[in-house]
Amino acid sequence: MPSSGLVASLGNTPLTDISSSKNGQITAKIPETLAPNTYKLTFYHPTLTINVPKLANFSLSPIITLSPRPQPKITSVLPTYVALEDTITIQGVNFISDNTISTPMGTIEHVMASNNGTTLTFKASQLPRISQAAAIRQKSTSNTTGIAVTVVVVNEGGFSTDAVYFVLK
């Protein structure tokens, strides 16, 4: 039980990090593993009185609906020009603890987002087919700047639809 004495749950799933403010706002952490669905939200406090004589316990049980996660969105991929040993940073929103980075050069699974869900990082060399592409690029006699590699982020919210890429130099 939290130090405030307040207990909350969604259905049979207990909530954590519960806190309340003087203005009556209650916040709690919902587990990431909780599937989108409609749940009964229950709050309980063993000693709180609500200005009604002899009322020592209360339980509030509204119904709430958890919506599916929002779709990931990529705003940038840095650096623009990439060598095999470079670290690539994807910036955007709605990244979660388990993301997949998909490119024509291969897929990297289980990429963890930064704490605020706006950044993913990986090494270019982690992409399975990028070494082959780099070898072909080095043998090329054309004057092109490099090979454009489209990037898509996939997670529980869906997949990014932004036209973003890096260039393999």
C-alpha positions as CSV (number, residue, x, y, z in Angstrom):
1,M,0.0,0.0,0.0
2,P,1.4,3.4,-0.9
3,S,2.4,5.7,2.0
4,S,-0.7,7.9,1.4
5,G,-2.8,4.8,2.0
6,L,-4.5,5.1,-1.4
7,V,-4.9,1.9,-3.4
8,A,-6.0,1.7,-7.0
9,S,-6.6,-1.0,-9.6
10,L,-7.8,-1.4,-13.2
11,G,-9.9,-4.6,-13.1
12,N,-7.7,-7.0,-11.2
13,T,-4.4,-5.2,-12.1
14,P,-3.0,-3.1,-9.3
15,L,-1.7,0.3,-10.2
16,T,1.6,1.7,-8.8
17,D,3.1,5.1,-8.1
18,I,-0.2,6.4,-6.8
19,S,-0.4,10.0,-5.6
20,S,-3.0,12.6,-4.9
21,S,-2.8,16.4,-4.8
22,K,-4.6,18.9,-2.7
23,N,-6.9,19.9,-5.6
24,G,-8.2,16.3,-5.8
25,Q,-6.2,15.0,-8.8
26,I,-5.1,11.4,-8.5
27,T,-2.3,9.9,-10.6
28,A,-1.2,6.3,-11.0
29,K,1.1,4.4,-13.2
30,I,-0.6,1.9,-15.6
31,P,1.5,-1.2,-16.4
32,E,2.7,-1.2,-20.1
33,T,1.6,-4.8,-20.4
34,L,-2.1,-4.0,-19.8
35,A,-3.9,-4.6,-23.1
36,P,-6.3,-2.0,-24.6
37,N,-9.8,-2.8,-23.2
38,T,-12.5,-1.4,-20.9
39,Y,-11.7,-1.8,-17.2
40,K,-13.3,-1.0,-13.9
41,L,-11.1,1.6,-12.1
42,T,-11.2,1.3,-8.4
43,F,-9.7,3.6,-5.7
44,Y,-9.7,2.7,-2.1
45,H,-8.5,4.5,1.0
46,P,-9.0,2.9,4.5
47,T,-9.1,6.1,6.6
48,L,-10.1,9.1,4.4
49,T,-13.3,10.9,5.4
50,I,-15.3,12.9,2.9
51,N,-17.2,15.3,5.2
52,V,-20.0,12.8,5.8
53,P,-20.5,11.8,9.5
54,K,-19.3,8.2,10.3
55,L,-18.0,7.6,6.8
56,A,-14.5,6.1,7.3
57,N,-14.0,4.1,4.1
58,F,-14.8,4.8,0.5
59,S,-14.4,3.2,-2.8
60,L,-14.9,4.9,-6.2
61,S,-15.4,2.7,-9.2
62,P,-15.9,4.5,-12.6
63,I,-15.4,2.6,-15.8
64,I,-12.5,3.7,-18.1
65,T,-11.3,2.6,-21.5
66,L,-7.7,2.3,-22.4
67,S,-7.1,3.2,-26.0
68,P,-4.5,1.5,-28.2
69,R,-1.1,3.0,-28.2
70,P,-0.5,5.9,-30.5
71,Q,1.3,5.3,-33.8
72,P,5.1,5.9,-33.7
73,K,6.2,9.0,-35.7
74,I,9.8,9.7,-36.8
75,T,10.9,13.4,-37.0
76,S,14.5,12.8,-37.9
77,V,17.3,10.3,-38.5
78,L,20.8,11.5,-37.6
79,P,23.4,11.6,-38.9
80,T,22.2,11.9,-42.5
81,Y,25.3,10.4,-43.9
82,V,26.3,7.1,-42.2
83,A,29.3,4.8,-42.3
84,L,29.2,1.2,-41.0
85,E,30.7,2.0,-37.6
86,D,28.3,5.0,-36.9
87,T,25.6,5.1,-34.3
88,I,22.3,6.2,-35.8
89,T,19.7,8.2,-33.7
90,I,16.0,8.2,-34.6
91,Q,14.1,11.0,-33.1
92,G,10.3,11.2,-32.9
93,V,7.4,10.3,-30.6
94,N,5.5,7.3,-29.3
95,F,8.5,5.0,-29.1
96,I,8.1,2.4,-26.3
97,S,10.2,-0.1,-24.4
98,D,10.1,-2.6,-27.3
99,N,10.5,-1.3,-30.8
100,T,11.5,-2.8,-34.1
101,I,13.6,-0.8,-36.6
102,S,12.9,-2.0,-40.2
103,T,14.9,-1.0,-43.3
104,P,15.6,-2.6,-46.7
105,M,19.0,-3.5,-45.1
106,G,17.3,-5.7,-42.5
107,T,15.5,-5.5,-39.2
108,I,16.6,-4.9,-35.6
109,E,14.2,-6.1,-32.9
110,H,13.8,-5.1,-29.2
111,V,15.2,-1.6,-29.5
112,M,14.5,0.3,-26.2
113,A,13.4,3.9,-26.4
114,S,14.9,6.7,-24.3
115,N,13.0,7.4,-21.0
116,N,10.7,9.9,-22.6
117,G,9.9,7.8,-25.6
118,T,11.4,10.2,-28.2
119,T,14.8,8.6,-29.2
120,L,16.0,5.2,-30.5
121,T,19.6,4.5,-31.2
122,F,21.4,1.6,-33.0
123,K,24.7,0.9,-34.8
124,A,24.5,0.8,-38.6
125,S,26.5,-2.4,-38.5
126,Q,23.6,-4.1,-36.7
127,L,21.5,-4.1,-39.9
128,P,22.1,-7.6,-41.4
129,R,22.6,-6.6,-45.1
130,I,24.3,-3.3,-44.6
131,S,27.8,-4.7,-45.0
132,Q,26.9,-6.1,-48.4
133,A,25.5,-2.8,-49.5
134,A,28.6,-1.0,-48.3
135,A,30.8,-3.4,-50.2
136,I,28.8,-2.8,-53.4
137,R,28.9,1.0,-52.8
138,Q,32.7,0.9,-52.5
139,K,33.1,-0.9,-55.8
140,S,30.7,1.5,-57.6
141,T,32.2,3.9,-60.0
142,S,29.2,6.2,-60.1
143,N,29.4,9.7,-58.6
144,T,26.3,9.2,-56.4
145,T,26.5,10.4,-52.8
146,G,25.5,7.0,-51.3
147,I,22.6,4.6,-50.9
148,A,19.5,6.0,-49.3
149,V,18.1,3.6,-46.6
150,T,14.5,4.1,-45.6
151,V,13.7,3.7,-41.9
152,V,10.4,2.5,-40.3
153,V,9.7,2.1,-36.6
154,V,7.2,-0.7,-35.6
155,N,5.7,-1.2,-32.1
156,E,2.4,-1.9,-30.4
157,G,1.0,1.4,-31.8
158,G,1.6,0.4,-35.4
159,F,4.3,1.6,-37.8
160,S,5.7,5.0,-38.7
161,T,4.6,6.3,-42.1
162,D,7.1,9.2,-42.3
163,A,9.4,9.3,-45.3
164,V,12.7,9.3,-43.5
165,Y,16.1,7.8,-44.4
166,F,19.8,7.9,-43.9
167,V,22.4,7.7,-46.6
168,L,25.1,4.9,-46.5
169,K,28.3,6.7,-47.7
